[in-house]
Amino acid sequence: MMYQGQFSPFLERRYNNMELFNESLTLVSSYHLMAFTDWVPDIENRYVMGWSLVFIVMICFIVNFSSIFEGIFK
């Protein structure tokens, strides 16, 4: 992620921003997975973190599909 932000390997700025967005949400999703271990003993907190993870994945899904459809209908 640091490489992506520093060097911007894609030619278009839009692609660099999309890659940073995807990398950030992947990192946040990975941090959510720790909530499903024994470190979080409360079942209610695990349930809430599960829904939080679902919303993060859906945001990523929607943004990426809107980017794909934007490219198709140009």
N, C-alpha and C positions, 0 to 999 in steps of 0.2 A: 504494500500500500504506500509505503514511503517512496519507493522507486516510481510508482505511478504518479504521485503528486509532484515529485521533483523534476522528472524528465519528460513527462507527457509524451509517451511513445507514439500515440496516434496522430495522424495529420490534422484531423478536425477536432476542434475544442469540445464539440458535443460528445464525441466518442470518449474523450478523456474524462469528461464529467460523469458520463454514464458509468464508466468503469470504476471511478472513485465511489460513486453511489452504491454500486453492486458490492464492492469490496467492503464498504462500511457496514452495509446491512448483513453481509455474511459474517463479519466480525461480531456484530451485536447478536446475531442468531446463535453463534457459537457460544457466546457468554451465557445465553439463556439455557443452554443444555446443562450447565452446572446446577441449575435449579431442580433438575429431575433426579439428582443423586441424594444420598443420605445427608448431605450438608444442610439441606432444608428439611427439617423434620415435620413441619406443618403441612398437611395435605392441602389445605385451602390456599396457601401461598404457592404451592406447586400448580394448582389449578389455575390461579390467576396468571402465573408466569407462562403456562401453556397457551392461554388465550392471547397473551401479549406476543408470544412467538408466532402464533397463527396470523395476527394482524401485521406483524413485520413482514412475514413471508408474502402475504397478500399485497402489501404495498409494493414490494419488490416486483411481484408478478404483474401488477397493474401498470406500473411505470414502464417495465420492459416491453409489455405488449403494446402500450400506447406508442412507444418509440418505434416498434416494428411497423405498426399501422400508419404512423406518420410517414415513414419511408416509402410505404407501398402507395399511398394516395398523393404523393407529391407530383 
